[in-house]
Amino acid sequence: MSHGFSSTLHDGIAELVISRPPVNALDDAGWHALADEIERLGALPEARVIVLRSEGRGFCAGVDIKELDRHPEKIVSVNAGNYRSFRAVHRNPLPVIVAVHGFVLGGGIGLAGAADIVIAAEDATFGVPEVDRGAMGGGAHLQRLFPVQKVRMMYFTGEPIGAAEAYRLGALEQVVPREQLREAALAIARKIAAKSGVMIRLAKESLNGIEDGNLEDKYRWEQGFTLQAYQAKDSAETRRAFVEKREAQFQAKA
């Protein structure tokens, strides 16, 4: 688990578990490794479905802000790692079930929004604090979960919503107690794994083909603004304030 995750394969179900304390925020190398592993699992002929979940306090807090504060030059590579990981889920030949708990932030939103099926523990919260971290991105995947105006409310304010509201808005297949999350995900996975692997792979490709718009193109558009944001002094100040656990101080309003 050198990059903060591990995987197993049993009875056609590939289970990938993120575990990188304290908040499951992956660094540059971790995002690229995660993409590689998701792609590898999808290519296994004996696999029928992928379950992606996490251990610890929450599902995923996105990118490692502390690494970017130390090495802002890594933003292009981190962007590429995010893009590759989300694409690996969305464009995977296999259905991907994402089971979330606790905080689902930034890159965690990308993974959930790219998934085929999302289930959540009762304590799950979904948020996009990008504006408060001096970055952009996540809106394309968030809009795959929630209606347009809800996405904009969340994006502009940075305020998260809970699992009950996410379920009401249709983003979630199930909401279960935290201790039942893994088994709930595996129960769905077993139903899929019992089907014809050929049919399931054809169904995944077919369903992706009839989606409105191109999720990866939309996210790539957003990432251009992420790079632009990182060139602003306010962006660096938000990351420095986050690392130092203080309020950001902006010299002038845009």
C-alpha positions as CSV (number, residue, x, y, z in Angstrom):
1,M,0.0,0.0,0.0
2,S,2.9,2.3,-0.8
3,H,0.6,4.8,-2.7
4,G,-2.2,4.7,-0.1
5,F,-4.4,2.0,-1.6
6,S,-4.7,-1.8,-2.0
7,S,-6.8,-4.1,-4.1
8,T,-8.1,-7.7,-4.2
9,L,-10.1,-9.8,-6.6
10,H,-12.6,-12.5,-5.5
11,D,-15.5,-14.1,-7.3
12,G,-15.4,-11.6,-10.1
13,I,-15.4,-8.6,-7.8
14,A,-12.3,-6.3,-7.7
15,E,-12.2,-4.3,-4.5
16,L,-10.0,-1.3,-4.3
17,V,-9.5,0.3,-0.9
18,I,-7.9,3.8,-0.4
19,S,-6.2,4.2,3.0
20,R,-3.9,7.1,3.3
21,P,-4.3,8.8,6.7
22,P,-5.2,11.2,7.9
23,V,-7.8,12.2,5.3
24,N,-7.1,10.0,2.2
25,A,-5.8,12.9,0.2
26,L,-3.5,11.4,-2.5
27,D,-0.3,13.1,-3.6
28,D,0.9,13.5,-7.2
29,A,2.3,10.0,-7.5
30,G,-0.7,8.5,-5.7
31,W,-3.2,9.8,-8.2
32,H,-1.2,8.4,-11.1
33,A,-0.8,5.1,-9.4
34,L,-4.5,5.0,-8.6
35,A,-5.4,5.5,-12.3
36,D,-3.0,2.7,-13.3
37,E,-4.5,0.3,-10.8
38,I,-8.1,1.1,-11.8
39,E,-7.2,0.5,-15.4
40,R,-5.4,-2.7,-14.6
41,L,-8.4,-4.1,-12.7
42,G,-10.7,-3.2,-15.6
43,A,-8.5,-5.2,-18.0
44,L,-8.6,-8.4,-15.9
45,P,-10.6,-11.0,-17.9
46,E,-11.9,-12.6,-14.7
47,A,-13.2,-9.4,-13.2
48,R,-16.9,-8.4,-13.6
49,V,-17.2,-5.3,-11.4
50,I,-15.1,-2.9,-9.4
51,V,-15.9,-1.7,-5.9
52,L,-14.0,1.4,-4.8
53,R,-14.1,2.5,-1.2
54,S,-11.9,3.8,1.6
55,E,-10.9,3.2,5.2
56,G,-10.5,5.9,7.9
57,R,-12.2,9.2,8.7
58,G,-13.7,9.8,5.2
59,F,-13.7,8.7,1.6
60,C,-11.3,11.1,0.0
61,A,-10.3,14.7,0.6
62,G,-8.8,15.0,-2.9
63,V,-5.3,16.2,-3.6
64,D,-2.6,16.6,-1.1
65,I,-2.7,20.4,-0.5
66,K,0.4,20.3,1.6
67,E,2.4,18.8,-1.2
68,L,1.2,21.5,-3.6
69,D,2.0,24.2,-1.1
70,R,5.6,22.9,-1.1
71,H,5.7,22.1,-4.8
72,P,3.3,24.3,-6.8
73,E,5.1,23.3,-10.0
74,K,3.4,19.9,-9.6
75,I,0.0,21.2,-10.4
76,V,0.1,20.1,-14.1
77,S,1.1,16.6,-13.1
78,V,-1.5,16.5,-10.3
79,N,-4.2,17.7,-12.8
80,A,-3.1,14.8,-15.1
81,G,-3.4,12.3,-12.3
82,N,-6.8,13.5,-11.4
83,Y,-8.0,13.4,-15.0
84,R,-6.6,9.9,-15.5
85,S,-8.1,8.5,-12.3
86,F,-11.6,9.9,-13.0
87,R,-11.4,8.7,-16.6
88,A,-10.3,5.3,-15.5
89,V,-13.5,5.0,-13.5
90,H,-15.9,6.5,-16.0
91,R,-14.4,4.8,-19.1
92,N,-13.6,1.6,-17.4
93,P,-14.8,-1.5,-19.3
94,L,-16.4,-2.6,-16.0
95,P,-19.1,-1.1,-13.9
96,V,-17.6,0.8,-10.9
97,I,-19.5,1.0,-7.6
98,V,-18.2,3.8,-5.3
99,A,-19.0,3.4,-1.6
100,V,-18.4,6.6,0.3
101,H,-18.4,7.7,4.0
102,G,-17.5,10.8,5.9
103,F,-16.1,13.6,3.8
104,V,-16.3,13.4,0.0
105,L,-14.3,16.3,-1.3
106,G,-12.4,17.5,-4.4
107,G,-10.9,14.4,-6.0
108,G,-13.4,12.3,-4.0
109,I,-16.2,14.1,-5.8
110,G,-14.4,13.2,-9.1
111,L,-14.3,9.5,-8.3
112,A,-17.9,9.4,-7.1
113,G,-19.2,11.5,-10.0
114,A,-17.4,9.3,-12.5
115,A,-18.9,6.1,-11.1
116,D,-21.7,4.0,-12.4
117,I,-23.4,3.5,-8.9
118,V,-22.8,5.4,-5.7
119,I,-23.9,4.3,-2.2
120,A,-23.1,6.2,1.0
121,A,-23.0,5.8,4.7
122,E,-25.3,8.0,6.7
123,D,-22.4,10.2,7.8
124,A,-21.3,11.0,4.2
125,T,-21.0,14.7,3.2
126,F,-20.3,15.9,-0.3
127,G,-18.5,19.2,-0.9
128,V,-16.3,21.2,-3.4
129,P,-14.1,23.6,-1.4
130,E,-12.1,24.3,-4.6
131,V,-12.8,28.1,-4.5
132,D,-11.4,28.1,-0.9
133,R,-8.3,26.2,-2.0
134,G,-7.4,28.4,-4.9
135,A,-8.3,25.8,-7.5
136,M,-11.0,24.8,-9.9
137,G,-12.4,21.5,-11.1
138,G,-15.0,19.0,-9.9
139,G,-18.0,20.7,-11.4
140,A,-18.4,18.4,-14.3
141,H,-18.4,15.3,-12.0
142,L,-20.6,17.1,-9.4
143,Q,-23.1,17.9,-12.1
144,R,-23.3,14.2,-12.9
145,L,-24.5,13.7,-9.3
146,F,-26.6,16.8,-8.6
147,P,-28.8,19.3,-10.5
148,V,-27.2,22.4,-12.1
149,Q,-28.3,25.0,-9.5
150,K,-27.4,22.8,-6.6
151,V,-23.9,22.3,-8.1
152,R,-23.5,26.1,-8.3
153,M,-24.7,26.7,-4.8
154,M,-22.2,24.2,-3.5
155,Y,-19.4,25.5,-5.7
156,F,-19.8,29.2,-5.0
157,T,-20.3,28.7,-1.2
158,G,-18.2,25.7,-0.5
159,E,-21.0,24.4,1.7
160,P,-21.4,20.6,1.7
161,I,-24.6,18.6,1.7
162,G,-25.3,15.4,3.6
163,A,-26.2,11.9,2.5
164,A,-29.9,12.3,3.1
165,E,-30.1,15.3,0.8
166,A,-27.9,13.6,-1.8
167,Y,-30.2,10.7,-1.8
168,R,-33.3,13.0,-2.1
169,L,-31.6,14.6,-5.2
170,G,-31.1,11.2,-6.8
171,A,-27.3,10.9,-6.6
172,L,-27.2,7.8,-4.4
173,E,-28.5,4.3,-4.9
174,Q,-28.6,3.6,-1.1
175,V,-27.8,5.2,2.2
176,V,-26.9,2.8,4.9
177,P,-25.3,2.8,8.4
178,R,-21.5,3.1,8.3
179,E,-20.9,-0.4,9.5
180,Q,-23.1,-1.8,6.6
181,L,-21.4,0.2,3.8
182,R,-19.0,-2.4,2.6
183,E,-21.5,-5.3,2.6
184,A,-24.1,-3.1,0.8
185,A,-21.6,-2.4,-1.9
186,L,-20.6,-6.0,-2.2
187,A,-24.3,-7.1,-2.4
188,I,-24.8,-4.9,-5.5
189,A,-21.5,-6.1,-6.9
190,R,-22.5,-9.8,-6.5
191,K,-25.6,-9.2,-8.5
192,I,-23.5,-7.7,-11.3
193,A,-20.8,-10.3,-11.1
194,A,-23.4,-13.1,-11.6
195,K,-24.1,-11.7,-15.1
196,S,-22.4,-12.4,-18.3
197,G,-19.1,-10.6,-18.4
198,V,-19.5,-10.0,-22.1
199,M,-22.9,-8.5,-21.7
200,I,-21.8,-6.3,-18.8
201,R,-18.9,-4.9,-20.7
202,L,-21.1,-4.2,-23.7
203,A,-23.7,-2.5,-21.5
204,K,-21.0,-0.3,-19.9
205,E,-19.7,0.9,-23.3
206,S,-23.2,1.3,-24.6
207,L,-24.4,3.4,-21.7
208,N,-21.3,5.6,-21.8
209,G,-22.0,6.3,-25.5
210,I,-25.5,7.6,-24.9
211,E,-24.6,10.1,-22.2
212,D,-25.2,13.7,-23.0
213,G,-21.9,15.5,-23.6
214,N,-18.4,14.3,-22.9
215,L,-17.5,14.1,-19.2
216,E,-13.7,14.1,-19.8
217,D,-13.9,17.1,-22.2
218,K,-15.9,19.0,-19.7
219,Y,-13.4,18.3,-16.9
220,R,-10.5,19.1,-19.2
221,W,-12.1,22.5,-19.7
222,E,-12.3,23.0,-16.0
223,Q,-8.6,22.1,-15.5
224,G,-7.6,24.9,-17.8
225,F,-9.1,27.3,-15.2
226,T,-7.3,25.4,-12.4
227,L,-4.0,26.2,-14.0
228,Q,-5.1,29.8,-14.5
229,A,-6.2,30.0,-10.9
230,Y,-2.8,28.7,-9.7
231,Q,-1.1,31.7,-11.4
232,A,-3.0,34.1,-9.1
233,K,-1.6,35.3,-5.8
234,D,-4.9,34.6,-4.1
235,S,-4.6,30.9,-5.0
236,A,-1.2,30.6,-3.2
237,E,-2.7,32.4,-0.2
238,T,-5.6,30.0,0.1
239,R,-3.2,27.0,0.2
240,R,-0.8,28.7,2.7
241,A,-3.8,29.6,4.9
242,F,-5.1,26.0,4.7
243,V,-1.7,24.6,5.7
244,E,-1.3,27.2,8.5
245,K,-4.9,26.6,9.7
246,R,-5.9,30.3,9.5
247,E,-8.3,32.5,7.5
248,A,-7.0,33.6,4.1
249,Q,-6.2,37.2,3.7
250,F,-6.9,38.7,0.3
251,Q,-5.4,42.1,-0.6
252,A,-7.9,43.1,-3.1
253,K,-11.3,41.8,-4.4
254,A,-11.5,40.7,-8.0
